[in-house]
């Protein structure tokens, strides 16, 4: 287990009306959702999924955030960078973990319907140097991970990938018809 002292947690954020980045330092107890007697680790569960929830700011006031987690003992780092546009309704999220290996994931959330609210979510990773979509779905509220998402694909490439891509096109056409009806 890693000790609290070895972890450094900070959130950098930029407001929409400024070019200046602000920095907020957090303690592990403030950042992580820890069970009683649980020691904080780089991979402990955060209290919130997004930096704006720690900042007590609405997304429409932010142009970008960056959570930086550093474990000084193991030299591991994690970054979660978010960019917002369309008054905070859309965002691009990039997650990078630097440990024994480097892992990265990019998530795009685009509002595609207002009534009812609906976001399309696309998640990509790099496979052999090529960005590859491994997840595509829709969510009525991407901030609430407890709400059910309609998954269209949930794996990258492989057998049947072209068939799934075709099925996605059909589902999107059906969904668009539902939204415009």
N, CA, C and O of each residue as an XYZ file, in Angstrom:
724
protein
N       0.837     -1.180      0.000
C       0.000      0.000      0.000
C       0.885      1.248      0.000
O       1.992      1.251      0.538
N       0.370      2.286     -0.609
C       1.104      3.530     -0.690
C       0.599      4.471      0.396
O      -0.580      4.431      0.747
N       1.445      5.287      0.913
C       1.030      6.183      1.986
C       0.496      7.486      1.422
O       0.749      7.843      0.272
N      -0.255      8.190      2.271
C      -0.804      9.486      1.887
C       0.308     10.445      1.480
O       0.165     11.196      0.516
N       1.417     10.416      2.219
C       2.499     11.364      1.982
C       3.110     11.208      0.596
O       3.654     12.170      0.055
N       3.031     10.031      0.020
C       3.647      9.836     -1.293
C       2.754     10.318     -2.432
O       3.212     10.403     -3.572
N       1.487     10.635     -2.151
C       0.563     11.066     -3.198
C       0.431     12.582     -3.243
O       0.277     13.245     -2.216
N       0.494     13.107     -4.449
C       0.243     14.530     -4.670
C      -0.919     14.628     -5.653
O      -0.905     13.992     -6.707
N      -1.919     15.423     -5.302
C      -3.113     15.560     -6.136
C      -3.366     17.042     -6.372
O      -3.446     17.827     -5.426
N      -3.489     17.416     -7.632
C      -3.798     18.808     -7.944
C      -4.771     18.873     -9.111
O      -4.846     17.973     -9.949
N      -5.509     19.967     -9.131
C      -6.441     20.238    -10.222
C      -6.095     21.607    -10.784
O      -6.111     22.609    -10.069
N      -5.785     21.637    -12.069
C      -5.587     22.893    -12.782
C      -6.869     23.169    -13.549
O      -7.476     22.248    -14.097
N      -7.285     24.428    -13.593
C      -8.509     24.751    -14.326
C      -8.419     26.137    -14.943
O      -7.738     27.030    -14.439
N      -9.133     26.282    -16.053
C      -9.155     27.537    -16.791
C     -10.605     27.950    -16.983
O     -11.422     27.161    -17.457
N     -10.924     29.185    -16.615
C     -12.275     29.710    -16.792
C     -12.451     30.203    -18.225
O     -11.478     30.545    -18.896
N     -13.689     30.236    -18.683
C     -13.963     30.619    -20.074
C     -13.562     32.057    -20.381
O     -13.260     32.377    -21.531
N     -13.553     32.924    -19.380
C     -13.262     34.338    -19.622
C     -11.810     34.718    -19.311
O     -11.501     35.895    -19.126
N     -10.915     33.711    -19.255
C      -9.535     33.989    -18.877
C      -8.575     33.013    -19.554
O      -8.925     31.865    -19.829
N      -7.367     33.489    -19.814
C      -6.318     32.615    -20.357
C      -5.473     32.019    -19.233
O      -4.610     31.177    -19.482
N      -5.718     32.452    -18.007
C      -4.936     32.029    -16.844
C      -5.426     30.672    -16.336
O      -6.629     30.426    -16.243
N      -4.474     29.799    -16.010
C      -4.785     28.523    -15.373
C      -4.612     28.690    -13.867
O      -3.619     29.255    -13.409
N      -5.581     28.198    -13.102
C      -5.550     28.229    -11.639
C      -5.205     26.832    -11.147
O      -5.459     25.846    -11.840
N      -4.628     26.744     -9.955
C      -4.214     25.454     -9.410
C      -4.792     25.268     -8.014
O      -4.717     26.161     -7.170
N      -5.368     24.097     -7.788
C      -5.917     23.718     -6.493
C      -5.249     22.420     -6.061
O      -5.284     21.428     -6.789
N      -4.640     22.424     -4.878
C      -4.028     21.214     -4.319
C      -5.060     20.533     -3.429
O      -5.757     21.198     -2.662
N      -5.159     19.207     -3.529
C      -6.105     18.440     -2.717
C      -5.369     17.396     -1.892
O      -4.338     16.868     -2.311
N      -5.908     17.106     -0.719
C      -5.388     15.996      0.075
C      -6.029     14.712     -0.435
O      -7.111     14.759     -1.021
N      -5.389     13.574     -0.225
C      -6.013     12.305     -0.619
C      -7.389     12.099      0.025
O      -8.294     11.555     -0.606
N      -7.546     12.536      1.287
C      -8.846     12.392      1.949
C      -9.934     13.209      1.258
O     -11.097     12.805      1.245
N      -9.571     14.341      0.692
C     -10.561     15.169     -0.007
C     -10.855     14.633     -1.413
O     -11.973     14.772     -1.909
N      -9.863     14.028     -2.047
C     -10.040     13.558     -3.425
C     -10.657     12.162     -3.512
O     -11.528     11.924     -4.348
N     -10.218     11.245     -2.662
C     -10.649      9.849     -2.767
C     -11.840      9.533     -1.870
O     -12.047     10.168     -0.835
N     -12.609      8.547     -2.286
C     -13.683      7.971     -1.476
C     -13.077      6.752     -0.785
O     -13.020      5.666     -1.363
N     -12.633      6.934      0.434
C     -11.921      5.879      1.148
C     -12.819      5.213      2.181
O     -13.596      5.870      2.873
N     -12.693      3.911      2.264
C     -13.375      3.154      3.320
C     -12.609      3.378      4.626
O     -11.461      3.821      4.618
N     -13.260      3.065      5.736
C     -12.605      3.216      7.028
C     -11.322      2.377      7.056
O     -11.335      1.204      6.681
N     -10.239      2.969      7.494
C      -8.906      2.347      7.592
C      -8.268      2.042      6.232
O      -7.207      1.420      6.186
N      -8.883      2.460      5.135
C      -8.278      2.255      3.812
C      -7.197      3.309      3.594
O      -7.404      4.490      3.873
N      -6.061      2.881      3.101
C      -4.980      3.803      2.777
C      -5.135      4.244      1.325
O      -5.468      3.439      0.454
N      -4.893      5.516      1.076
C      -5.047      6.034     -0.282
C      -3.933      5.511     -1.181
O      -2.772      5.415     -0.782
N      -4.327      5.176     -2.406
C      -3.418      4.715     -3.443
C      -3.771      5.456     -4.723
O      -4.852      6.033     -4.840
N      -2.875      5.437     -5.655
C      -3.120      6.114     -6.922
C      -4.397      5.601     -7.586
O      -5.097      6.367     -8.248
N      -4.704      4.333     -7.418
C      -5.880      3.722     -8.053
C      -7.105      3.666     -7.130
O      -8.083      2.995     -7.459
N      -7.072      4.350     -5.991
C      -8.256      4.413     -5.129
C      -9.384      5.113     -5.881
O      -9.132      5.868     -6.819
N     -10.618      4.865     -5.473
C     -11.779      5.457     -6.150
C     -11.928      6.928     -5.774
O     -11.941      7.272     -4.592
N     -12.041      7.799     -6.787
C     -12.259      9.214     -6.476
C     -13.693      9.439     -5.983
O     -14.591      8.650     -6.277
N     -13.893     10.514     -5.239
C     -15.245     10.870     -4.791
C     -16.108     11.269     -5.979
O     -17.300     10.968     -6.018
N     -15.501     11.949     -6.948
C     -16.226     12.448     -8.116
C     -15.514     11.995     -9.382
O     -14.333     11.650     -9.357
N     -16.248     11.999    -10.486
C     -15.679     11.568    -11.759
C     -14.995     12.690    -12.536
O     -14.201     12.425    -13.438
N     -15.299     13.943    -12.189
C     -14.800     15.062    -12.989
C     -14.285     16.181    -12.090
O     -14.783     16.377    -10.981
N     -13.286     16.911    -12.576
C     -12.655     17.979    -11.799
C     -13.645     19.064    -11.403
O     -13.560     19.594    -10.295
N     -14.585     19.407    -12.282
C     -15.491     20.513    -11.960
C     -16.305     20.233    -10.702
O     -16.757     21.167    -10.039
N     -16.499     18.958    -10.365
C     -17.259     18.614     -9.165
C     -16.475     18.944     -7.890
O     -17.086     19.208     -6.854
N     -15.163     18.937     -7.941
C     -14.336     19.336     -6.803
C     -14.233     20.854     -6.703
O     -13.991     21.393     -5.623
N     -14.414     21.532     -7.814
C     -14.215     22.978     -7.870
C     -15.451     23.772     -7.483
O     -15.361     24.980     -7.264
N     -16.587     23.130     -7.395
C     -17.843     23.815     -7.118
C     -18.123     24.883     -8.184
O     -18.578     25.986     -7.881
N     -17.836     24.521     -9.432
C     -18.097     25.390    -10.581
C     -18.936     24.620    -11.589
O     -18.807     23.403    -11.715
N     -19.782     25.324    -12.293
C     -20.548     24.701    -13.369
C     -19.654     24.568    -14.596
O     -18.731     25.356    -14.799
N     -19.949     23.548    -15.418
C     -19.128     23.300    -16.613
C     -19.150     24.466    -17.585
O     -18.165     24.689    -18.290
N     -20.245     25.219    -17.645
C     -20.318     26.316    -18.610
C     -19.367     27.464    -18.261
O     -19.159     28.355    -19.084
N     -18.790     27.461    -17.062
C     -17.813     28.480    -16.662
C     -16.383     28.057    -16.967
O     -15.453     28.849    -16.817
N     -16.204     26.797    -17.398
C     -14.864     26.249    -17.595
C     -14.554     26.019    -19.068
O     -15.422     25.608    -19.839
N     -13.314     26.288    -19.451
C     -12.876     25.887    -20.788
C     -12.006     24.642    -20.701
O     -11.881     23.907    -21.680
N     -11.398     24.394    -19.528
C     -10.589     23.192    -19.378
C     -10.246     22.892    -17.934
O     -10.192     23.785    -17.089
N     -10.013     21.604    -17.667
C      -9.549     21.157    -16.351
C      -8.497     20.072    -16.551
O      -8.452     19.406    -17.585
N      -7.654     19.912    -15.536
C      -6.652     18.849    -15.578
C      -6.419     18.353    -14.156
O      -5.962     19.103    -13.293
N      -6.736     17.081    -13.920
C      -6.432     16.442    -12.644
C      -5.078     15.757    -12.805
O      -4.857     15.015    -13.762
N      -4.181     16.012    -11.866
C      -2.844     15.427    -11.909
C      -2.632     14.662    -10.606
O      -2.623     15.249     -9.524
N      -2.461     13.350    -10.721
C      -2.194     12.502     -9.556
C      -0.776     11.962     -9.701
O      -0.438     11.363    -10.722
N       0.046     12.171     -8.692
C       1.435     11.726     -8.732
C       1.734     10.898     -7.495
O       1.475     11.326     -6.370
N       2.281      9.707     -7.713
C       2.751      8.867     -6.612
C       4.269      8.974     -6.599
O       4.948      8.375     -7.433
N       4.791      9.729     -5.661
C       6.237      9.959     -5.597
C       7.020      8.694     -5.278
O       8.175      8.566     -5.683
N       6.410      7.759     -4.560
C       7.112      6.522     -4.192
C       7.354      5.635     -5.408
O       8.460      5.125     -5.590
N       6.333      5.444     -6.243
C       6.467      4.550     -7.404
C       6.768      5.298     -8.698
O       7.031      4.679     -9.729
N       6.732      6.626     -8.646
C       6.940      7.478     -9.827
C       5.817      7.330    -10.859
O       5.998      7.699    -12.019
N       4.677      6.805    -10.456
C       3.523      6.666    -11.356
C       2.728      7.969    -11.361
O       2.703      8.703    -10.372
N       2.076      8.243    -12.503
C       1.254      9.446    -12.641
C      -0.021      9.108    -13.390
O      -0.064      8.179    -14.197
N      -1.054      9.878    -13.104
C      -2.301      9.810    -13.867
C      -2.733     11.234    -14.170
O      -2.625     12.128    -13.330
N      -3.224     11.427    -15.391
C      -3.749     12.717    -15.819
C      -5.161     12.505    -16.343
O      -5.435     11.531    -17.044
N      -6.045     13.416    -16.000
C      -7.386     13.430    -16.589
C      -7.616     14.867    -17.047
O      -7.802     15.768    -16.230
N      -7.602     15.068    -18.355
C      -7.727     16.395    -18.943
C      -9.086     16.492    -19.630
O      -9.469     15.606    -20.393
N      -9.815     17.580    -19.352
C     -11.112     17.791    -19.994
C     -11.122     19.159    -20.665
O     -10.641     20.146    -20.108
N     -11.681     19.198    -21.875
C     -11.918     20.441    -22.605
C     -13.409     20.552    -22.851
O     -14.050     19.587    -23.266
N     -13.963     21.737    -22.593
C     -15.401     21.966    -22.723
C     -15.681     22.963    -23.837
O     -14.880     23.861    -24.095
N     -16.825     22.798    -24.496
C     -17.328     23.781    -25.448
C     -18.842     23.661    -25.496
O     -19.427     22.790    -24.853
N     -19.475     24.546    -26.265
C     -20.938     24.595    -26.348
C     -21.525     24.833    -24.951
O     -22.426     24.118    -24.514
N     -20.996     25.852    -24.258
C     -21.438     26.201    -22.896
C     -21.338     25.031    -21.933
O     -22.194     24.868    -21.063
N     -20.311     24.221    -22.078
C     -20.086     23.101    -21.172
C     -20.904     21.862    -21.472
O     -20.808     20.872    -20.746
N     -21.708     21.894    -22.527
C     -22.554     20.735    -22.850
C     -21.760     19.613    -23.518
O     -22.133     18.444    -23.418
N     -20.678     19.961    -24.194
C     -19.837     18.972    -24.872
C     -18.459     18.972    -24.218
O     -18.004     19.985    -23.689
N     -17.808     17.812    -24.267
C     -16.459     17.758    -23.704
C     -15.641     16.641    -24.334
O     -16.160     15.641    -24.829
N     -14.338     16.866    -24.288
C     -13.353     15.883    -24.709
C     -12.527     15.559    -23.471
O     -11.968     16.456    -22.840
N     -12.453     14.284    -23.125
C     -11.745     13.850    -21.924
C     -10.587     12.953    -22.355
O     -10.768     12.019    -23.136
N      -9.411     13.245    -21.843
C      -8.251     12.404    -22.131
C      -7.695     11.886    -20.809
O      -7.339     12.663    -19.922
N      -7.628     10.561    -20.692
C      -7.078      9.931    -19.486
C      -5.757      9.277    -19.859
O      -5.673      8.533    -20.836
N      -4.727      9.563    -19.072
C      -3.419      8.967    -19.313
C      -2.862      8.456    -17.991
O      -2.807      9.192    -17.006
N      -2.455      7.203    -17.975
C      -1.800      6.601    -16.814
C      -0.373      6.253    -17.211
O      -0.145      5.551    -18.196
N       0.580      6.746    -16.440
C       1.988      6.453    -16.692
C       2.506      5.681    -15.489
O       2.714      6.241    -14.412
N       2.707      4.398    -15.692
C       3.179      3.508    -14.636
C       4.272      2.660    -15.269
O       5.193      3.200    -15.881
N       4.185      1.359    -15.134
C       5.136      0.479    -15.821
C       4.927      0.574    -17.330
O       5.869      0.446    -18.112
N       3.691      0.797    -17.716
C       3.330      1.007    -19.115
C       2.523      2.296    -19.192
O       2.053      2.806    -18.176
N       2.369      2.813    -20.394
C       1.553      4.006    -20.593
C       0.214      3.565    -21.164
O       0.158      2.834    -22.152
N      -0.866      4.019    -20.530
C      -2.216      3.722    -21.015
C      -2.915      5.047    -21.254
O      -2.807      5.975    -20.452
N      -3.627      5.124    -22.353
C      -4.379      6.329    -22.652
C      -5.737      6.009    -23.234
O      -5.910      5.031    -23.962
N      -6.691      6.847    -22.900
C      -8.052      6.700    -23.408
C      -8.597      8.102    -23.650
O      -8.350      9.012    -22.860
N      -9.330      8.272    -24.730
C      -9.956      9.543    -25.044
C     -11.456      9.323    -25.150
O     -11.911      8.366    -25.777
N     -12.221     10.216    -24.531
C     -13.679     10.106    -24.514
C     -14.256     11.404    -25.063
O     -13.879     12.494    -24.633
N     -15.166     11.278    -26.009
C     -15.849     12.423    -26.595
C     -17.320     12.337    -26.226
O     -17.979     11.336    -26.510
N     -17.837     13.384    -25.594
C     -19.255     13.447    -25.228
C     -19.874     14.646    -25.940
O     -19.509     15.794    -25.687
N     -20.821     14.356    -26.835
C     -21.470     15.393    -27.627
C     -22.969     15.358    -27.369
O     -23.596     14.304    -27.476
N     -23.549     16.513    -27.028
C     -24.998     16.587    -26.857
C     -25.644     16.500    -28.239
O     -25.383     17.329    -29.111
N     -26.489     15.486    -28.426
C     -27.142     15.278    -29.723
C     -28.645     15.494    -29.651
O     -29.312     15.496    -30.686
N     -29.192     15.675    -28.460
C     -30.620     15.924    -28.299
C     -30.872     16.770    -27.070
O     -30.252     16.568    -26.026
N     -31.801     17.734    -27.201
C     -32.114     18.610    -26.069
C     -33.360     18.158    -25.321
O     -33.390     18.212    -24.091
N     -34.367     17.724    -26.019
C     -35.628     17.277    -25.400
C     -36.001     15.922    -25.954
O     -36.531     15.861    -27.064
N     -35.763     14.853    -25.264
C     -35.070     14.793    -23.979
C     -33.571     14.954    -24.179
O     -33.059     14.697    -25.269
N     -32.856     15.382    -23.127
C     -31.407     15.526    -23.274
C     -30.755     14.175    -23.564
O     -31.096     13.158    -22.960
N     -29.815     14.194    -24.497
C     -29.153     12.952    -24.888
C     -27.746     13.272    -25.380
O     -27.550     14.187    -26.180
N     -26.765     12.508    -24.891
C     -25.372     12.664    -25.309
C     -24.902     11.405    -26.009
O     -25.208     10.289    -25.588
N     -24.156     11.601    -27.084
C     -23.459     10.486    -27.714
C     -22.065     10.433    -27.094
O     -21.406     11.459    -26.926
N     -21.630      9.222    -26.759
C     -20.337      9.029    -26.114
C     -19.509      8.083    -26.972
O     -19.955      6.987    -27.313
N     -18.303      8.515    -27.316
C     -17.374      7.687    -28.080
C     -16.081      7.601    -27.271
O     -15.535      8.618    -26.845
N     -15.597      6.365    -27.062
C     -14.344      6.147    -26.335
C     -13.352      5.491    -27.283
O     -13.675      4.516    -27.963
N     -12.134      6.040    -27.319
C     -11.104      5.491    -28.197
C      -9.822      5.244    -27.410
O      -9.537      5.916    -26.419
N      -9.060      4.263    -27.879
C      -7.733      3.953    -27.356
C      -6.798      3.817    -28.550
O      -7.250      3.762    -29.693
N      -5.513      3.764    -28.289
C      -4.535      3.510    -29.354
C      -4.206      2.033    -29.369
O      -3.843      1.452    -28.346
N      -4.336      1.432    -30.540
C      -3.912      0.051    -30.752
C      -2.916      0.068    -31.898
O      -3.251      0.459    -33.016
N      -1.709     -0.350    -31.619
C      -0.642     -0.341    -32.625
C      -0.482      1.042    -33.250
O      -0.247      1.165    -34.452
N      -0.611      2.081    -32.422
C      -0.419      3.450    -32.888
C      -1.610      4.066    -33.595
O      -1.523      5.202    -34.060
N      -2.719      3.349    -33.688
C      -3.897      3.837    -34.411
C      -5.039      4.045    -33.428
O      -5.337      3.162    -32.623
N      -5.687      5.220    -33.489
C      -6.860      5.446    -32.651
C      -7.960      4.481    -33.061
O      -8.310      4.389    -34.237
N      -8.504      3.763    -32.084
C      -9.518      2.747    -32.348
C     -10.677      2.938    -31.385
O     -10.486      2.993    -30.171
N     -11.877      3.039    -31.933
C     -13.069      3.174    -31.101
C     -13.370      1.840    -30.434
O     -13.478      0.818    -31.112
N     -13.506      1.841    -29.106
C     -13.836      0.599    -28.406
C     -15.207      0.687    -27.747
O     -15.726     -0.313    -27.250
N     -15.798      1.887    -27.743
C     -17.116      2.038    -27.137
C     -17.848      3.174    -27.833
O     -17.264      4.211    -28.150
N     -19.115      2.963    -28.060
C     -19.972      4.022    -28.577
C     -21.351      3.794    -28.000
O     -21.863      2.675    -28.027
N     -21.953      4.845    -27.480
C     -23.270      4.701    -26.877
C     -23.931      6.048    -26.668
O     -23.393      7.091    -27.040
N     -25.102      6.004    -26.068
C     -25.874      7.200    -25.765
C     -26.211      7.211    -24.286
O     -26.402      6.156    -23.681
N     -26.284      8.404    -23.697
C     -26.630      8.531    -22.288
C     -27.515      9.756    -22.088
O     -27.279     10.800    -22.695
N     -28.540      9.630    -21.232
C     -29.352     10.800    -20.911
C     -28.629     11.757    -19.960
O     -29.034     12.912    -19.825
N     -27.565     11.293    -19.300
C     -26.806     12.132    -18.378
C     -25.416     11.529    -18.188
O     -25.239     10.667    -17.327
N     -24.427     11.960    -18.971
C     -23.102     11.339    -18.872
C     -22.401     11.578    -17.537
O     -21.448     10.868    -17.217
N     -22.847     12.558    -16.749
C     -22.247     12.787    -15.433
C     -22.711     11.770    -14.406
O     -22.037     11.559    -13.398
N     -23.858     11.134    -14.648
C     -24.411     10.165    -13.702
C     -24.148      8.764    -14.231
O     -24.882      8.270    -15.087
N     -23.106      8.126    -13.724
C     -22.724      6.796    -14.214
C     -23.711      5.719    -13.777
O     -23.623      4.582    -14.239
N     -24.653      6.061    -12.890
C     -25.658      5.086    -12.471
C     -26.787      4.959    -13.491
O     -27.502      3.957    -13.509
N     -26.949      5.993    -14.353
C     -28.002      5.926    -15.359
C     -27.586      4.991    -16.483
O     -26.408      4.891    -16.828
N     -28.559      4.322    -17.038
C     -28.284      3.337    -18.081
C     -27.914      4.020    -19.390
O     -28.545      4.993    -19.802
N     -26.886      3.495    -20.030
C     -26.483      3.952    -21.351
C     -26.907      2.914    -22.373
O     -26.921      1.715    -22.094
N     -27.246      3.384    -23.546
C     -27.527      2.472    -24.654
C     -26.212      2.251    -25.390
O     -25.732      3.146    -26.086
N     -25.624      1.061    -25.242
C     -24.331      0.749    -25.849
C     -24.530      0.280    -27.283
O     -25.390     -0.553    -27.569
N     -23.726      0.829    -28.169
C     -23.780      0.402    -29.562
C     -22.621     -0.517    -29.899
O     -22.801     -1.504    -30.611
N     -21.432     -0.206    -29.398
C     -20.299     -1.130    -29.505
C     -19.555     -1.072    -28.187
O     -19.578     -0.054    -27.495
N     -18.905     -2.151    -27.846
C     -18.129     -2.137    -26.609
C     -16.854     -2.962    -26.730
O     -16.410     -3.572    -25.758
N     -16.270     -2.980    -27.918
C     -14.957     -3.598    -28.083
C     -14.302     -3.010    -29.320
O     -14.981     -2.475    -30.197
N     -12.991     -3.111    -29.387
C     -12.258     -2.529    -30.506
C     -11.884     -3.599    -31.512
O     -11.295     -4.623    -31.164
N     -12.232     -3.350    -32.758
C     -11.821     -4.222    -33.854
C     -12.251     -5.661    -33.678
O     -13.242     -5.954    -33.008
N     -11.491     -6.554    -34.288
C     -11.763     -7.975    -34.137
C     -12.886     -8.451    -35.033
O     -13.449     -7.689    -35.818
N     -13.198     -9.729    -34.897
C     -14.222    -10.368    -35.717
C     -15.579     -9.703    -35.495
O     -15.994     -9.476    -34.359
N     -16.238     -9.406    -36.559
C     -17.572     -8.825    -36.477
C     -17.597     -7.316    -36.304
O     -18.670     -6.727    -36.168
N     -16.411     -6.670    -36.307
C     -16.374     -5.231    -36.086
C     -17.137     -4.480    -37.178
O     -17.896     -3.557    -36.881
N     -16.940     -4.867    -38.434
C     -17.640     -4.200    -39.537
C     -19.148     -4.375    -39.408
O     -19.908     -3.447    -39.686
N     -19.587     -5.566    -38.986
C     -21.018     -5.792    -38.791
C     -21.564     -4.887    -37.688
O     -22.663     -4.345    -37.812
N     -20.790     -4.724    -36.604
C     -21.235     -3.849    -35.515
C     -21.283     -2.407    -35.992
O     -22.196     -1.664    -35.632
N     -20.298     -2.001    -36.805
C     -20.299     -0.639    -37.324
C     -21.545     -0.400    -38.178
O     -22.155      0.666    -38.099
N     -21.920     -1.378    -38.986
C     -23.128     -1.261    -39.800
C     -24.365     -1.177    -38.913
O     -25.266     -0.378    -39.167
N     -24.403     -2.001    -37.875
C     -25.538     -1.985    -36.943
C     -25.631     -0.639    -36.236
O     -26.729     -0.155    -35.960
N     -24.481     -0.032    -35.943
C     -24.479      1.289    -35.315
C     -25.157      2.295    -36.224
O     -25.989      3.085    -35.778
N     -24.799      2.264    -37.500
C     -25.432      3.170    -38.455
C     -26.938      3.009    -38.462
O     -27.669      3.999    -38.492
N     -27.410      1.772    -38.433
C     -28.853      1.522    -38.400
C     -29.475      2.040    -37.109
O     -30.535      2.665    -37.147
N     -28.832      1.790    -35.963
C     -29.366      2.259    -34.682
C     -29.388      3.779    -34.629
O     -30.336      4.370    -34.111
N     -28.339      4.421    -35.167
C     -28.308      5.878    -35.171
C     -29.441      6.446    -36.009
O     -30.064      7.434    -35.621
N     -29.714      5.831    -37.154
C     -30.822      6.282    -37.993
C     -32.140      6.138    -37.253
O     -32.977      7.041    -37.282
N     -32.327      4.993    -36.584
C     -33.549      4.774    -35.807
C     -33.664      5.799    -34.682
O     -34.740      6.350    -34.451
N     -32.546      6.058    -33.976
C     -32.549      6.991    -32.848
C     -32.830      8.410    -33.327
O     -33.557      9.156    -32.672
N     -32.252      8.785    -34.478
C     -32.487     10.113    -35.024
C     -33.959     10.275    -35.367
O     -34.542     11.332    -35.128
N     -34.563      9.230    -35.929
C     -35.990      9.273    -36.248
C     -36.820      9.464    -34.986
O     -37.786     10.226    -34.986
N     -36.443      8.766    -33.897
C     -37.157      8.906    -32.624
C     -37.058     10.334    -32.096
O     -38.042     10.889    -31.606
N     -35.872     10.926    -32.196
C     -35.657     12.261    -31.652
C     -36.378     13.340    -32.444
O     -36.805     14.346    -31.878
N     -36.516     13.139    -33.746
C     -37.138     14.166    -34.583
C     -38.626     13.948    -34.781
O     -39.306     14.799    -35.355
N     -39.146     12.811    -34.310
C     -40.581     12.523    -34.477
C     -41.420     13.351    -33.535
O     -42.646     13.239    -33.539
